[in-house]
């Protein structure tokens, strides 16, 4: 400790505030706003999260164009929805690390002693994932448009809603992972990285899965991310087909499973 | 006086593999409203486990506890609303601004945004943190963070405050400051305060009642003064110029004060007796009559360490040699 702290030692007289019961909605909103605050004040993490997807967009698109022989615009039409899902995947799956840090420093324990309900502690945190994801997705779209990317507007809006639902579930799972491995950072990153790449590759984000060996295709069919990616491609193209419905369902299932697992992990947390 | 905390047979076990460790064993504790109680014991004694059960962080294995009239298992949220808690770590998240964490914390107890802001500003002012209000928690010094922890614990002016090792990691200056704040809270709000500590001076300075815990059990429960009087009287240390004088002095002391514990080694005599400071003058008079003159005389008040030593046969300052419950807790939890 550097300087000696000197300060007046008087706690205020007011015993006035008496704690009152609060609604789950109040609690969830409070947790959501608290989680969002550092992101808004310090948007560096949001900007940083776009850099990697931008590299894929800038350096991988030409390779796709070269290997497929299609135009840049057509390639972007196929690739950009995948990049948007990828950035959501990267950003949201790592969010548990923030909770893990709060578990180490002690503030997580303090929230557990507060009257905030366990599910609101989880849902509020998970809902926050929506905001950086949408901002980042819109930046990617904005960057791709001058190169010929033409999203269907209504489809893009619905696509972002589907992605948001998926992110809430994935974020909750990331928090659940942090709660499960407790303060073991190595375990958190080990599991996150181990799952991240197979999920991404099997979802056909970078390359189409058509013509893949049967076993690989089978694996991709059990990957919920596959359906989300297909739905984003369909919606952004403006086709309101079965792919869109399947993707919305996959996102909703991920969301429900994530929140249930997450809230359970939060309740078991001490 | 009204009951604030009541535990019956409160027990907590931790399992690691096939081994079961009982961190807290059959604890019956009654704490009345307005009391200021310190749980004192070495690391691994079960102090923190007790506190974690009382604050709903940990479920008891068996037994029950009511805190502020609410059961810690069946009515957790009511307990949480009624208490303030200052843990061993930092209450405020490092990525947040100090003021934001305080306000959100106040709102989580149902204060309106305005109430929470007013209260937060008052607390920061009184804790000398006003200039740091808009700083990120990670940029605060250790002492500033600890004061912010105190503010977080007091934001809703709880009637019952738990502090887990509140001064660990603080320099003496900040430790003294913290003690002043706790005493102040007590005097102004009549709050009930329960703290754990392994600092003897802290328990001595703060608590009106000390519960000495060892191996998960309460081994003594009394005021600091009574504990010292009952378990470790004053110590009178004398030295003499010759071994002969010393042994004669020891005999005379034993004869005059049968309750005293007298030990003597060559030229030194140690007398341990309740109210020792009051008998020194008489003792020296007796020695003068017998023609014995001590070279040096020293009277020491007993410390809580002496009390602990007398109760358990071990010094509080010694590290525990057996497996620490804290470590097991981490594995099992």
Interface residues (C-beta under 8 A of the other chain):
Chain A: X1 X2 X3 X4 X5 X6 X7 X8 X9 X10 X11 X12 X13 X14 X15 X16 X17 X18 X19 X20 X21 X22 X27 X30 X33 X34 X37 X38 X41 X42 X98 X101 X102 X104 X105 X106 X107 X109 X110 X111 X112 X113 X114 X115 X116 X117 X182 X270
Chain B: X52 X55 X56 X57 X58 X77 X80 X81 X82 X83 X85 X87 X88 X89 X90 X91 X92 X93 X94 X95 X96 X97 X100 X101 X104 X105 X106 X107 X108 X109 X110 X111 X115 X116 X119 X122 X123 X125 X126 X127 X128 X129 X141 X142 X143 X144 X147 X152 X154 X155 X156 X157 X158 X171 X173 X174 X177 X180 X181 X184 X185 X188 X189 X333
